[in-house]
Amino acid sequence: MVDWEDVLVRCAHRMESERMRTAMTTTGATQVDPGRVLRPEFGPFLAIMDFLGALLGPRSEIVLHDTSDLSRSVVALTNGHVSGRAVGAPATDLVLKVLRNHEGHGADYLANYLAESTAGRRFRSSTFFIRDAERSVIGMLCINIDDTALVAARDALAATTATVDITKDSEPAGTEELPDADLLAALPVRRVMERLSTSVDDLTLDSISRIVSAQNVSPLRMTAEEKIAVVGDLDRAGVFLLKGAVARAALVLEVSEPTVYRYLRAVRQGA
């Protein structure tokens, strides 16, 4: 028997999603994936993306992720030129890790961490977790700010305003380090927490390559135990949430796909 009430509710949600998508693609700078039906929970976030883009300026990218399809999770995008991405781009490695390890369970957001594009450009990034009624993460609103000009200005200011020690017990003239080098060396070095991939193939291969490279042993010389450890790292990084990741991992590790599945079972059973 057809549950007509449920059918009507679904139709209403679809119509509302279509209305929001049409409004955003025709009246503002935000681009929305025309092939996706957006969840009603995304409505309030879609409504402020143009505002955030105008407020923060053209060097700030605003991204809306839908975690229901990680291979094309970017469903709305403002100022995509900042990272070089477009709607339909995949999730990031940080998104995979958060979902696989439930790292967003106790927090509403992550703020001011370092991200990097496939072209090597770096950003100051923040992510707000979008949840459903059961408090499960169903999406994320992310802001990536290109601070390149500000960092260059900071470094120039440090060099311009630097002073030297001219006391008697200082090193002879000509032997001291440049003062700006001292100041810049004292600045904290931040680790890249997220990589903004433009395609699911790039995301998968980059994630696998970085984890394999960290072993400092070529796959040809790895023991079975070392390969199991790599598969464990890939699993904790959320790589296997992506379609085709097992085949890619098998290719890089130079083993069969059934072997990767066997390693993965061993890792999860031992967890």
C-alpha positions as CSV (number, residue, x, y, z in Angstrom):
1,M,0.0,0.0,0.0
2,V,1.3,3.4,-1.0
3,D,2.0,5.8,1.9
4,W,0.7,9.0,0.3
5,E,1.7,11.2,3.2
6,D,5.3,10.1,2.8
7,V,5.1,10.6,-1.0
8,L,3.8,14.2,-0.5
9,V,6.5,15.0,2.1
10,R,9.2,13.7,-0.4
11,C,7.7,15.8,-3.2
12,A,7.7,18.9,-1.0
13,H,11.3,18.4,-0.1
14,R,12.2,17.9,-3.7
15,M,10.3,21.1,-4.8
16,E,12.0,23.1,-2.0
17,S,15.4,21.8,-3.1
18,E,14.7,22.7,-6.7
19,R,13.6,26.2,-5.6
20,M,16.7,26.8,-3.6
21,R,19.0,25.5,-6.3
22,T,17.3,27.7,-9.0
23,A,17.5,30.7,-6.8
24,M,21.1,30.3,-6.0
25,T,22.2,29.5,-9.6
26,T,20.3,32.5,-11.2
27,T,20.7,35.3,-8.7
28,G,24.2,34.9,-7.1
29,A,27.8,34.0,-7.6
30,T,27.4,30.6,-5.9
31,Q,27.3,27.6,-8.3
32,V,25.2,24.6,-7.4
33,D,25.5,21.1,-8.9
34,P,22.4,20.8,-11.2
35,G,22.5,17.0,-11.0
36,R,22.0,16.8,-7.2
37,V,18.8,17.0,-5.2
38,L,19.8,18.9,-2.0
39,R,18.7,18.0,1.4
40,P,16.4,20.5,3.2
41,E,19.0,20.9,6.0
42,F,21.3,22.6,3.5
43,G,18.9,25.4,2.8
44,P,20.1,27.9,5.5
45,F,23.7,27.3,4.5
46,L,23.1,27.8,0.8
47,A,21.3,31.1,1.7
48,I,24.4,32.6,3.2
49,M,27.1,31.5,0.7
50,D,26.8,34.6,-1.5
51,F,26.9,36.7,1.6
52,L,30.0,35.1,2.9
53,G,31.7,35.3,-0.5
54,A,30.9,39.1,-0.7
55,L,31.9,39.7,2.9
56,L,35.2,37.8,2.8
57,G,36.2,38.8,-0.7
58,P,37.4,37.2,-3.9
59,R,40.3,35.4,-2.2
60,S,37.9,33.4,0.0
61,E,36.2,30.2,-1.2
62,I,33.0,28.9,0.3
63,V,32.2,25.2,-0.2
64,L,29.2,23.1,0.7
65,H,29.8,19.4,0.9
66,D,27.2,16.6,0.9
67,T,28.7,13.5,2.5
68,S,26.2,11.1,0.8
69,D,28.4,10.8,-2.2
70,L,32.1,11.4,-1.4
71,S,33.2,11.1,-5.0
72,R,31.4,14.3,-5.8
73,S,30.6,15.8,-2.5
74,V,31.0,19.5,-3.5
75,V,27.4,20.5,-4.2
76,A,27.7,24.3,-4.0
77,L,30.7,26.5,-4.5
78,T,31.4,30.2,-4.3
79,N,34.7,31.6,-5.7
80,G,35.9,28.2,-6.9
81,H,38.8,29.9,-8.7
82,V,40.6,30.1,-5.3
83,S,41.3,26.4,-5.2
84,G,40.7,25.5,-8.8
85,R,37.7,23.3,-8.0
86,A,34.2,23.1,-9.4
87,V,30.9,21.6,-8.3
88,G,31.1,17.9,-8.5
89,A,34.6,17.8,-7.0
90,P,35.3,15.1,-4.4
91,A,35.6,15.3,-0.7
92,T,38.9,16.2,0.8
93,D,41.2,13.9,2.8
94,L,40.1,15.7,6.0
95,V,36.5,15.0,5.2
96,L,37.3,11.3,4.8
97,K,39.2,11.1,8.0
98,V,36.5,12.9,10.0
99,L,33.8,10.6,8.7
100,R,35.8,7.4,9.1
101,N,36.9,8.1,12.7
102,H,33.9,10.1,13.8
103,E,36.2,13.0,14.7
104,G,33.5,15.6,14.3
105,H,31.3,13.8,16.9
106,G,32.0,16.1,19.8
107,A,32.7,19.4,17.9
108,D,30.6,21.7,15.9
109,Y,33.5,23.1,13.8
110,L,37.2,23.1,13.1
111,A,38.8,26.6,12.6
112,N,41.9,28.1,11.2
113,Y,43.8,25.0,10.1
114,L,46.2,24.8,7.1
115,A,45.0,23.4,3.7
116,E,46.7,23.0,0.4
117,S,45.4,22.8,-3.2
118,T,46.7,20.4,-5.8
119,A,48.7,23.3,-7.3
120,G,50.5,23.8,-4.0
121,R,48.7,27.0,-2.9
122,R,48.0,27.2,0.8
123,F,44.9,28.4,2.7
124,R,43.6,29.2,6.1
125,S,40.6,27.0,6.4
126,S,37.6,26.3,8.6
127,T,34.8,23.7,8.5
128,F,31.4,23.7,10.1
129,F,29.7,20.3,10.5
130,I,26.1,20.1,9.3
131,R,24.1,17.5,11.1
132,D,20.7,15.8,10.8
133,A,18.1,15.2,13.6
134,E,20.2,12.2,14.8
135,R,23.3,14.4,15.1
136,S,25.0,12.5,12.3
137,V,27.3,14.6,10.0
138,I,25.5,14.9,6.6
139,G,27.4,17.8,5.2
140,M,30.0,20.5,5.8
141,L,30.3,24.2,5.1
142,C,33.9,25.1,4.5
143,I,35.7,28.4,4.1
144,N,39.2,28.5,2.5
145,I,41.0,31.9,2.6
146,D,44.1,32.6,0.5
147,D,46.3,34.6,2.8
148,T,49.3,34.6,0.4
149,A,49.4,38.4,0.1
150,L,49.0,38.8,3.9
151,V,51.8,36.3,4.6
152,A,54.1,38.1,2.2
153,A,53.3,41.4,3.8
154,R,54.0,39.9,7.3
155,D,57.4,38.6,6.1
156,A,58.3,41.9,4.5
157,L,57.3,43.8,7.7
158,A,59.4,41.4,9.8
159,A,62.4,42.0,7.6
160,T,61.9,45.8,7.5
161,T,61.5,46.3,11.2
162,A,64.2,43.8,12.4
163,T,67.1,45.0,14.6
164,V,70.5,43.5,15.4
165,D,72.5,43.0,18.6
166,I,75.5,45.5,18.7
167,T,76.7,44.8,22.2
168,K,80.4,44.0,22.8
169,D,79.8,40.3,23.3
170,S,77.9,39.9,20.1
171,E,79.5,38.1,17.1
172,P,81.9,40.0,14.9
173,A,80.3,42.1,12.1
174,G,79.5,40.1,9.1
175,T,79.1,36.8,10.9
176,E,75.6,37.2,12.4
177,E,72.6,35.7,10.8
178,L,70.3,38.1,8.9
179,P,67.8,39.4,11.5
180,D,64.8,38.6,9.2
181,A,65.9,35.0,9.0
182,D,65.9,34.8,12.8
183,L,62.4,36.3,13.0
184,L,61.0,34.1,10.3
185,A,62.6,31.0,11.8
186,A,60.8,31.7,15.1
187,L,57.4,31.7,13.4
188,P,55.5,28.4,14.0
189,V,55.5,25.9,11.2
190,R,52.1,24.5,10.6
191,R,51.4,21.1,9.2
192,V,49.0,20.8,6.2
193,M,45.8,19.3,7.6
194,E,43.7,19.1,4.4
195,R,44.3,18.8,0.7
196,L,41.8,20.2,-1.7
197,S,41.6,17.7,-4.6
198,T,39.9,18.5,-8.0
199,S,39.0,14.9,-8.9
200,V,38.3,11.6,-7.1
201,D,41.3,10.0,-8.8
202,D,43.6,12.7,-7.6
203,L,42.2,12.4,-4.0
204,T,42.6,8.6,-4.0
205,L,46.1,8.4,-5.6
206,D,47.4,11.3,-3.5
207,S,46.2,9.8,-0.2
208,I,47.6,6.3,-1.1
209,S,50.9,7.7,-2.3
210,R,51.5,9.8,0.7
211,I,50.8,7.0,3.1
212,V,53.0,4.5,1.2
213,S,55.8,7.0,0.9
214,A,55.8,7.5,4.6
215,Q,57.0,3.9,5.1
216,N,60.3,4.8,3.4
217,V,60.3,1.3,1.8
218,S,59.2,0.6,-1.8
219,P,56.2,-1.8,-2.1
220,L,58.4,-4.3,-3.8
221,R,60.5,-4.6,-0.6
222,M,57.7,-4.5,1.9
223,T,56.8,-7.5,4.0
224,A,53.2,-8.7,4.4
225,E,53.2,-7.1,7.8
226,E,54.3,-3.7,6.4
227,K,51.6,-3.8,3.8
228,I,49.0,-4.7,6.4
229,A,50.2,-1.6,8.3
230,V,49.8,0.5,5.2
231,V,46.3,-0.8,4.6
232,G,45.5,0.1,8.3
233,D,46.7,3.6,7.8
234,L,44.7,3.9,4.6
235,D,41.6,2.7,6.4
236,R,42.0,5.2,9.3
237,A,42.5,7.9,6.7
238,G,39.1,7.0,5.3
239,V,40.5,6.2,1.8
240,F,38.4,3.1,1.5
241,L,35.2,5.2,1.7
242,L,36.0,6.0,-1.9
243,K,34.8,3.8,-4.8
244,G,37.7,2.2,-6.5
245,A,40.2,2.8,-3.6
246,V,40.8,-1.0,-3.1
247,A,41.8,-1.4,-6.8
248,R,44.1,1.6,-6.5
249,A,45.7,0.4,-3.3
250,A,46.3,-3.0,-4.8
251,L,48.0,-1.5,-7.8
252,V,50.4,0.7,-5.7
253,L,51.1,-2.1,-3.2
254,E,51.6,-4.6,-6.1
255,V,49.2,-7.2,-4.7
256,S,45.8,-8.5,-5.8
257,E,42.5,-6.8,-4.8
258,P,41.5,-9.9,-2.7
259,T,44.7,-9.6,-0.8
260,V,43.9,-5.9,0.0
261,Y,40.5,-7.1,1.2
262,R,42.1,-9.8,3.3
263,Y,44.5,-7.2,4.9
264,L,41.6,-4.9,5.5
265,R,39.7,-7.6,7.4
266,A,42.7,-8.4,9.5
267,V,43.1,-4.7,10.4
268,R,39.5,-4.3,11.3
269,Q,39.3,-7.5,13.3
270,G,42.4,-6.5,15.2
271,A,41.0,-3.0,16.0
